[in-house]
Amino acid sequence: MFDRDRQPEELTGFATDLERLGADDLWVIEDLGWTGSISSAALALAATSHLRVGIGIAPVALRNPALLAMELGNLARVHEGRLVAGVGHGVPDWMRKVGAERTRKLALLEETIVGARGLLAGETVTLHGQEVTLDGISLVHPPRVVPPIVTGVVKPKSLELSGRVADGTILAEGAGPAEIAAALAHIGKGRAAGDRPAHELIVFTYLRTDDFEVTREMVEGQAAWLGVDPSEVFSLIGPAEEIPGKIESLRAAGADTIVLRPLGPDPLSQVRTAMRAIGPR
């Protein structure tokens, strides 16, 4: 992950270095006041040739689904098979600050996913939902490969919705094996009622292999958001030799993709250390 506190002008160099190191994915963040995820994804995709770039995540409350599909379709058409579109409800506090907080959040998320996917698939979409209106809209230049649309959600009803209509789910930093198992139970319930052919479970996790004090504030803030003690926040903060075992525990619990979020200075050196610890794949 390219952390939100890094200078935006560092992104393209970080992306090219990650590709040279052999990483599979680069994920970019969208948080209010930092940077836009779609423009960040565009920069990273243009700077690389085969790295998959994930958006983590774009709040649907801020985006009309037609405009969202236009932006995603543009990137997906030019960089075929290399984009993952992450969407979510948005942080309520932040949505209120920009006048975008909505009451029917589940409806908005589902209708945005369904509408945007139809447009990306080249369909002419008419949708008169509780929150979304699309009246005979289509994309002139739809992508040849529809990018997966995944959700960054937390609560049971949202996880169930994700299993039913999305192509994957992102679990936020701090999720360990127990949280993965609990989330998969809700996702599985949704999948049983949906028709998506596959579902990718993506887990974000903090990374730091030295100077652990620089991670304290971030971990404590995440713990408060999750409503747990900081000691309960699962992460890859610790000696490098612990990394393979921790990653295996996430995979054994059901994680398909594990996204490392390096904290503190010199993020690329942290990535190099982690990848050496993981070893050849």
For each residue, the residues with C-beta under 8 A, 3 or more apart:
1: 26 27 28 29 56 204 259 260 261 262
2: 6 10 11 14 15 26 27 28 29 40 44
3: 6 29 261 262 263 267
4: 29 31 34 35
5: 34
6: 2 3 10 11 14 267
7: 10
8: 11 35 40
9: 12
10: 2 6 7 13 14
11: 2 6 8 14 15 28 40 43 44 47
12: 9 15 16 43 44 46 47
13: 10 16 17 47
14: 2 6 10 11 17 18 26 267 268
15: 2 11 12 18 19 26 43 44 47 48 51 53
16: 12 13 19 20 47 48
17: 13 14 20 21 268
18: 14 15 21 23 26 48 51 268 271
19: 15 16 22 23 48 49 50 51
20: 16 17
21: 17 18 271 272 275
22: 19 275
23: 18 19 26 51 271 275
24: 51 52 257
25: 51 52 53 54 84 257 259
26: 1 2 14 15 18 23 44 48 51 52 53 54
27: 1 2 53 54 55 56 86 204 259
28: 1 2 11 35 37 40 41 44 53 54 55 56
29: 1 2 3 4 34 35 37 40 56
30: 34 35 36 37 38 40 55 56 57 58 59
31: 4 34 91 94
32: 91 94 97 98
33:
34: 4 5 29 30 31
35: 4 8 28 29 30 39 40
36: 30 39 40
37: 28 29 30 40 41 55 56 57 58 86
38: 30 41 42 55 58 71 72 75
39: 35 36 42 43
40: 2 8 11 28 29 30 35 36 37 43 44
41: 28 37 38 44 45 53 54 55 75 83
42: 38 39 45 46 75
43: 11 12 15 39 40 46 47
44: 2 11 12 15 26 28 40 41 47 48 51 53
45: 41 42 48 51 53 75 78 79 82 83
46: 12 42 43 79
47: 11 12 13 15 16 43 44
48: 15 16 18 19 26 44 45 51 53
49: 19
50: 19 82
51: 15 18 19 23 24 25 26 44 45 48 82
52: 24 25 26 82 83 84
53: 15 25 26 27 28 41 44 45 48 79 82 83 84
54: 25 26 27 28 41 83 84 86 150 202 259
55: 27 28 30 37 38 41 58 83 84 85 86 87
56: 1 27 28 29 30 37 86 152 170 204 259
57: 30 37 86 87 88 151 152 170
58: 30 37 38 55 62 63 68 85 86 87 88
59: 30 62 63 87 88 89 90 91 94 95 100
60: 63 65 68 87 88 89 90 108 109 112
61: 89 90 95 100 101 102 105 108
62: 58 59 90 95 98 100
63: 58 59 60 67 68 112
64: 67 68
65: 60 68 69 111 112 115 116 119 132 134
66: 69 70 115 119 134 137
67: 63 64 70 71
68: 58 60 63 64 65 71 72 87 112 116
69: 65 66 72 73 115 116 119 120 139
70: 66 67 73 74 119 139
71: 38 67 68 74 75
72: 38 68 69 75 76 83 85 116 120 147
73: 69 70 76 77 119 120 139 141 142 143
74: 70 71 77 78 141
75: 38 41 42 45 71 72 78 79 83 147
76: 72 73 79 80 83 120 143 145 146 147
77: 73 74 80 141 142 143 144
78: 45 74 75
79: 45 46 53 75 76 82 83
80: 76 77 143 144 145
81: 145
82: 45 50 51 52 53 79
83: 41 45 52 53 54 55 72 75 76 79 147
84: 25 52 53 54 55 147 148 150 168
85: 55 58 72 116 147 148 149 150
86: 27 37 54 55 56 57 58 149 150 151 152 170
87: 55 57 58 59 60 68 109 112 113 149 150 151 152
88: 57 58 59 60 109 151 152 153 170
89: 59 60 61 92 95 105 108 109 153 158
90: 59 60 61 62 94 95 100
91: 31 32 59 94 95
92: 89 95 96 101
93: 96 97
94: 31 32 59 90 91 97 98
95: 59 61 62 89 90 91 92 98 100 101 102
96: 92 93 99 100 101
97: 32 93 94
98: 32 62 94 95
99: 96
100: 59 61 62 90 95 96
101: 61 92 95 96
102: 61 95 105 108 131
103:
104: 107 108 130 131
105: 61 89 102 108 109 158
106: 109 110 157 158 161
107: 104 110 111 129 130 131
108: 60 61 89 102 104 105 111 112 130 131 132
109: 60 87 88 89 105 106 112 113 151 153 158 161
110: 106 107 113 114 161 164 165
111: 65 107 108 114 115 127 129 130 131 132
112: 60 63 65 68 87 108 109 115 116 131 132
113: 87 109 110 116 117 149 151 165 166
114: 110 111 117 118 127 165
115: 65 66 69 111 112 118 119 125 127 129 132 134
116: 65 68 69 72 85 112 113 119 120 149
117: 113 114 120 121 146 149
118: 114 115 121 123 125 127
119: 65 66 69 70 73 115 116 122 123 125 134 137 138 139 142
120: 69 72 73 76 116 117 139 142 143 146 147
121: 117 118 142 146
122: 119 138 139 142
123: 118 119 138
124: 136 137 138
125: 115 118 119 134 136 137 138
126: 134 135 136 137
127: 111 114 115 118 132 133 134
128: 133 135
129: 107 111 115 132 133
130: 104 107 108 111
131: 102 104 107 108 111 112
132: 65 108 111 112 115 127 129
133: 127 128 129
134: 65 66 115 119 125 126 127 137
135: 126 128
136: 124 125 126
137: 66 119 124 125 126 134
138: 119 122 123 124 125 142
139: 69 70 73 119 120 122 142
140:
141: 73 74 77
142: 73 77 119 120 121 122 138 139
143: 73 76 77 80 120 146 147
144: 77 80
145: 76 80 81
146: 76 117 120 121 143
147: 72 75 76 83 84 85 120 143
148: 84 85 167 168 200
149: 85 86 87 113 116 117 166 167
150: 54 84 85 86 87 162 166 167 168 169 170 200 202
151: 57 86 87 88 109 113 158 161 162 166 168 169 170
152: 56 57 86 87 88 169 170 172
153: 88 89 109 158 159 161 162 169 170
154: 158 159 172
155: 158 159
156: 159 160 186
157: 106 160 161
158: 89 105 106 109 151 153 154 155 161 162
159: 153 154 155 156 162 163 169 183 186 187 190
160: 156 157 163 164 186 187 189 190
161: 106 109 110 151 153 157 158 164 165 166 190
162: 150 151 153 158 159 165 166 168 169 187 190
163: 159 160 166 169 186 187 188 189 190 191 192 194 196 199
164: 110 160 161 190 191 193 194 196
165: 110 113 114 161 162 190 194 196
166: 113 149 150 151 161 162 163 169 196 199
167: 148 149 150 196 198 199 200
168: 84 148 150 151 162 199 200 201 202 256
169: 150 151 152 153 159 162 163 166 183 187 199 200 201 202
170: 56 57 86 88 150 151 152 153 202 203 204
171: 175 179 180 183 201 202 203 204 255
172: 152 154 175 204 222 226
173: 204 205 206 222 233 235 261
174: 179 205 206 222 223 226 228 232 233 234 235
175: 171 172 179 180 183 203 204 205 234
176: 179 180 234 249 250 253
177: 180 181 234 249 250 252 253
178: 181 182 253
179: 171 174 175 176 182 183 234
180: 171 175 176 177 183 184 201 203 250 253 254 255
181: 177 178 184 185 253 254
182: 178 179 185 186
183: 159 169 171 175 179 180 186 187 201
184: 180 181 187 188 201 253 254
185: 181 182 188 189
186: 156 159 160 163 182 183 189 190
187: 159 160 162 163 169 183 184 190 191 199 201
188: 163 184 185 191 192
189: 160 163 185 186 192 193
190: 159 160 161 162 163 164 165 186 187 193 194
191: 163 164 187 188 194 196 199
192: 163 188 189
193: 164 189 190
194: 163 164 165 190 191
195:
196: 163 164 165 166 167 191 199
197:
198: 167
199: 163 166 167 168 169 187 191 196
200: 148 150 167 168 169 256 257
201: 168 169 171 180 183 184 187 254 255 256 257
202: 54 150 168 169 170 171 255 256 257 258 259
203: 170 171 175 180 250 255 257 258 259
204: 1 27 56 170 171 172 173 175 259 261
205: 173 174 175 234 235 236 250 258 259 260 261
206: 173 174 215 218 219 222 233 235 236 237 261 263
207: 235 236 237 260 261 262 263 270 271 274
208: 211 212 214 215 235 236 237 238 262 263 264 270
209: 236 238 239 240 243 270 273 274 277
210:
211: 208 214 264
212: 208 215 216 237 238
213: 216
214: 208 211 263 264 265
215: 206 208 212 218 219 235 237 263 264
216: 212 213 219 220
217: 220 221
218: 206 215 221 222 263
219: 206 215 216 222 223 230 233 235 237
220: 216 217 223 224 230
221: 217 218 224 225
222: 172 173 174 206 218 219 225 226 233
223: 174 219 220 226 228 229 230 232 233
224: 220 221 227
225: 221 222
226: 172 174 222 223 232 233
227: 224
228: 174 223 232 233
229: 223 232
230: 219 220 223 233
231:
232: 174 223 226 228 229
233: 173 174 206 219 222 223 226 228 230
234: 174 175 176 177 179 205 246 250
235: 173 174 205 206 207 208 215 219 238
236: 205 206 207 208 209 242 243 246 247 260 274
237: 206 207 208 212 215 219 263
238: 208 209 212 235 242 243 246
239: 209 242
240: 209 243 273 274 276 277
241: 244 277
242: 236 238 239 245 246
243: 209 236 238 240 246 247 274 277 278
244: 241 247 248 277 278 279
245: 242 248 249
246: 234 236 238 242 243 249 250
247: 236 243 244 250 251 258 278
248: 244 245 251 252
249: 176 177 245 246 252 253
250: 176 177 180 203 205 234 246 247 253 255 258
251: 247 248 254 255 258
252: 177 248 249
253: 176 177 178 180 181 184 249 250
254: 180 181 184 201 251
255: 171 180 201 202 203 250 251 258
256: 168 200 201 202
257: 24 25 200 201 202 203
258: 202 203 205 247 250 251 255
259: 1 25 27 54 56 202 203 204 205
260: 1 205 207 236 270 271 274
261: 1 3 173 204 205 206 207
262: 1 3 207 208 267 268 270 271 274
263: 3 206 207 208 214 215 218 237 267 270
264: 208 211 214 215 267 270
265: 214
266: 269 270
267: 3 6 14 262 263 264 270 271
268: 14 17 18 262 271 272
269: 266 272 273
270: 207 208 209 260 262 263 264 266 267 273 274
271: 18 21 23 207 260 262 267 268 274 275
272: 21 268 269 275 276
273: 209 240 269 270 276 277
274: 207 209 236 240 243 260 262 270 271 277 278
275: 21 22 23 271 272 278
276: 240 272 273 279
277: 209 240 241 243 244 273 274
278: 243 244 247 274 275 281
279: 244 276
280:
281: 278
